[in-house]
Every structure is written in structure tokens, then in C-alpha cells.
Amino acid sequence: MHNTSRRSFIKESTTAAIGLSLINMMDAKCTEILDHEADIEIYATDWGFAGSTEEFCAKAKAAGYDGIELWIPQDDNEADNLLEIVNRHNLKLGLLAGNSGSNADEHFSYFEKSISKALRLQPEFINCHAGKDYFTFDQNKKFIDHTMSQSKNSGIPIYHETHRGRILFCTPIAAQFIDAYESLELTLDISHWCCVHESLLQDQKELIEKVLMQTSHIHSRVGFAEAPQIPDPNDPQWKEAVDAHFSWWDTVVKYKSDHNQKLTMTAEFGPPPYMWTQLGSGDPVADVWDVNLVMKDLWIKRYNIIK
């Protein structure tokens, strides 16, 4: 799945109309975007979930999710318990890996250990919050080199997320790494870039094309020029932002489907401070679990996903 075919595809294909209303998007048929069924798995995030892992997995399964995505447990006993619960509920497992430290070497050492812990659990994929936006190209390159080798040796896909504060925090830096690594696979959380670039990226179409063609996993949260999350995709005042995100996701879905490749997606609206709050009380303006169910159902209807 590489650059020549990806970049020519985007120029030749027709994406779904950006001007659909939210109601129309709920009712949109797969044939408007695809000429055959897409292979899409939808994951639940435990971000903001207050209950136990057992309660989370039971609720995710009952809600119709295919799997869950959560941070790698640092304790081996906790990790084994997670695997037992996930398997018992017949859910797929996606894991998040990050890094921490006071300098680049410490960050990389932490990251190596995180990847090793994740690989031990044999997840469907590992999604990386890797490196830092202030590291040099060569310092951040070490993180990608490591994941490339570990993914090749294990056969487990390892993706790098387009996330503020990390390696791929903005479009021009992401383009540099895509040009350097033709096989780099991404988690697209484009809501971050809307905030970083203070726009819906209308003036960066060529750079966005590169990224869409390298995407294998999506975090379907909707951002806008001033923040990485709108409060509720059902609110018509956010129609422009919702439409823009679906136009990007349409392109990824179509590309993956046309090339008979699986796409995974996590509905990833988050709790406060991502979720907006009421003045004074600090109460969230919407329930994050319910908002993510809305996003899940939007995807199921739009892409005719069979559950």
C-alpha cells in the first residue's frame, strides 16, 4: 500500500459530497461511497470510563463494538487479567503505547519497554503516541525505526498517531516522515491538526492526501479550528466540521475497501477537559459514552457495516 498508488488514487477517486447534512449522513448508503462492502472494525475507548475493565468490556460488547483500545497495562498480572477478560467477552484488543522521561534517551527507553509489553499480549494493532514535537528529526526517527523492526519481526501492525505533542504533531513534519518511510502506517486523528493549524485544513489538500493514503487506523473524533473536540456531532452548528471529517474518512474507507484492506476505527470522543463543561459546576455538557455511540452508529450507517 504505497506512495505511487496511494497518491494517484486520491487524485483519480471521487469522495462523497462534503455538503451532506448530518441527518443525510446518518441515512447515507454505502453505494454512495463504495461499490462493495467495506471491512471495518470499530473499537471502544475506555478513556473516561469510570468502571472496572470487566464492566467496560461487558458494556462495549453489549453496545456492538468489535474490540477495545486502551493503554498498555504496565503490570504483567494486570495485563494477563486484561487478556483473559477480553477473550472471555470475545473482543479484539488494540493497545496504546507511549513514552515518558526527562530527555530523548529516557523517552526512547520507556517506549522500547512499552512496545515489548504490548507485543507480549499479541494485540490486533499497537497505536503509538511516540516521540515529542520538540525532538529533532533523528531523535524521533529512532522511535519509528524501532517500531518498523518490531512490527516486521512480530507481524503485528504498529501505527503512529497524528497527535499534538508527538512526532506527527503537524502536517509538514508528518509529510517529512511519510517521505522518509514509504511503509509508515498511521493512526489518523485529524482533529488534532484542525487545532494545530487553526483551520479545517482547506489550504493543505496535497499534504492531507499523503496522510490519508498512509492511514490504517482512525480515531473518529471531530475537531475544529480552536479545539480538538466539538461537544456533540449531533449539534447542527458543528455541521461544517463534521462534514469535513467525514470527507477525509470517506477517502480512507474507499481506498482501503478498493484495495481489500481492513480498516480499524476507534470512536474516541474524550471526557473533560476534551469534553466541554458547564460554567461553575464543571459538569460535562454531554455524556462521552453516548457521544461515542453516536459516532459508532454514524459509521455503521454511512459505510453499511454489517454487525
N, C-alpha and C positions, 0 to 999 in steps of 0.2 A: 504494500500500500504506500507507494512513494511518489516523490515530488512531481515528476513529469506527468504521471497520470492524474494525480490529485489536482494539480494546478490547471491542467487542461480541462478536467471535468467541470470545475467550478465555472469556467468561462463558457462551457457549452450547455450546461444544465440550466433549467428554469426552476427557480424556487417558488414556493407558494406565495400568493399575494400577501403583501405586508398589511394591506388595509382591512383585513378581516376583523370584524368586531369580536369581542370575547365570546359572545353567545354563538356567533358563527363558528368560532374556533372549537367550541365545545361540540358542535354538530358536524364539523368538517369530516369528510370521509377520506379514507386512506387513498382512494383513487385520485384525489385532487393533488396529492403529493407523490404517491408511489403507484406503480402499476403491479405491485405484488406485495405480499405480507412482509413486514419488517421483523427482524429478530432482535427484540428489545427486552431487556430485563430491568425491572425497576426495584431499587433498593430504598430502604427506610434508614434515616439517620436517627441516632439516639441523642443527638445534640438537643439539649433542653428537656429530655425525658427524665422525670423525677423518680421513676420506679426502678425495680431491680432488672437485671439482664433477663431473667426468666419472664417477668411481666412485659418487658419490651418486646422480646421475641414472640410471645404469645399474641400481643396486640398487633405486631407487624404482620404476622401470618394471617390473623383474622381479617385484617384490612386488605389483604390481597397482594402484599408485596412479595417479590421473588426472593429477596435477600435483605441483609442489613449491612450498613457500612458504619464502622466505628474505629476509634483509636486502638492501636495495638496494646493489649494488656502488658504491663511491664513485669508482672509476677507470673512465673510459669504455672503455678497452680490455678491462678485466675484465668490464664489463657486456656488451660485444659478444660476448665469448667465452662468457659465460653463455647469451646468447640463442641462439648457434649450437649449443651443447650441448643445450639444452632442446628446440630444434626438431628436432635430429637424433634425439633419443630419443622424439619425438612426445609430449611432456609439456606440460601447461598451466603457466603461470607466475603465481604470486601473490607480491607483494612487500611487505615491511615497511618502513615509513618512521617515523623518529623525530626527535628534536630534542635539542640539547645547547647549553650555554652557561652564562655566569655570571649572566645576567639574562633577563627575559622577551623583550626585543628580540633578543638574541643567539639565544635558543632559536627564535624565530619565523623569523629569517633563515636559520638552519640548516635548519629544516623546509621553508621555501619551496624551497631548493635540492634537498632530498631528494625532494620531490614532483616537481619538474621532471625529475630524473634517472630517477625511476620511470616517469613518463609517456612518456619517450622510448623505453622498452622495450615499450610497449603491452601491459601485463600484463592478465590476466583481472580482477584487482582489486588495490587497494592497501589494506593494513591499517595503520592509524596508531596508534603509541604517541605520542600528541600531548599537548602542554602539560605542566603539572605540577599536582600536587594542591594546592600552596600558592599557585598563581597565582590572581588574582581572576577572577571570572566574565567580566569584559570582556577580560582578558588571554587567557584560554582561548578565548573566543568568536572571537578573531581566527583561530585555527587552524581552527576549524570553518567560518567564513566562507570562508576560503581554499580549503578542500577542496570546499566546496559549489560554488564558482565553477569550480574546475578540473575537477571531475567533470562538470559541466554542459557545459563547453566541449569536453572530450575525449571524453565518452561512456563513460569508464572508471569503474566503481564505486570509490568511496573510502570505506572504513569506519573507524570509531573503536572501539578495543578497550576493553572493560571491564577495565582493568588497574590494579593498585596503582601509586601514584605518579603517575598520569596524570590527564587531565581527568575521566574516568569512574571514579574510584577507589572510589566508594561509591554505594549506591542513591539516596539523596536528591539528591545532586548530579547523577547521571545523569538522574533524573526532571526536574530543572530544565532541562537541555539538551534533553531529548526534548519537553518542553512548549514550549520556545522554537523548536525546529526540527522541524516535523512530518515532514519528509522525511529526517531524520537516520537513517542506516543504521549498524548496529552489528556489530562482531565480539563475539560473546558468549564471554568466558572467565570463566564464573561461578565457577570455582574460586577466583579472587582474592577475590570478595566473601564467600565462605564464611569465608575467613581474616580479612578486614577486619571483618566483622560477627560473627565468632566464633560461627557457627551455620550450619545448613543453610537459613537464611532462612525458616523456617516462619512467622515473625511479620511477614513483609513481602510477603505474597502480592500485594497490589494494586500495589506498586511493581514487583515482578518481572513482573507481567502487562504493564506498559508496555514493559519492556525486551524481552521475548520477541517482541512484535509488531513491534519495530523491527529484529530480528536478520536479517542476510543471510549472515553467515559465522560459523562456530563453531570454537573451539579446544576439542577434546574431551579436556581433562584433568580429572581428578576431584580436588577439594579437600575439606577438612573444616574443622572449627571452628578448628583450631590451625595449619594449613598449607595452601598452595595445591596440594599434591600428595600423594596417598596413594602408597605404594610400588608396589602392584600391584593392578589391578582384579580379578584372579582370586582374591585372598585373601578368604575369606568374612567376615573380621572387618570389612571395609570395605563390606559389602553396603548398609548404610543410605545411605552417601554415594554409592555407585554408583547405587542406585535413585533417589535424589533428582535426580542429574544427568540420568539418562535421562528422568525425568518432565518436566524442563524441555526437554530436546532433543526429546522426543516432540511437545510443543506447537508448537515451531518447525517441525519437519518437517511436521506436519499442516497448519499454517497455510500454509506455502509450497506444499505439494502441492495443497491445496484451491484455491489461487489461481494454480496453474500457473506458479509462480515457481521458478527454480533456487536451490538451496542449496549452498554450498560448506562443506567441513569440513576442518580440519587436525588430524590426530592429534598431540597436542602435549605428551605427557609429556616432561619435560626431564631432562638429566644433573645430577649434583651441582652446586650444593647443593640443587636441587629434588629430585633423586633421593636417597633416604635412603642412608646409608653405614654400613659396619661400623665398630664401635669399634676404635680402634687403627690398622687398616690404611687406613681411608678408602675401601675398595673399595665400589662401588655394590652395593646388595642385589639389584638386578635390572638386566638389560640394557635400556636405554631404547629401542633399536630394536625389540626383541622385544615390549616392553610396548605400543608404538605399533601394532605389527602386531595385537596382541590387540584394541586399541581399534578399529582399522580393521575387523577381522573381526566384532566385535560390531555395528558399524553396518551392515555388509553383510547380516548375518543378520537383524537386527531390522527393518530397513526394506526388505528384499528388493531390495537394489540389484543390478542386473544388471551384471556385469563380463565 
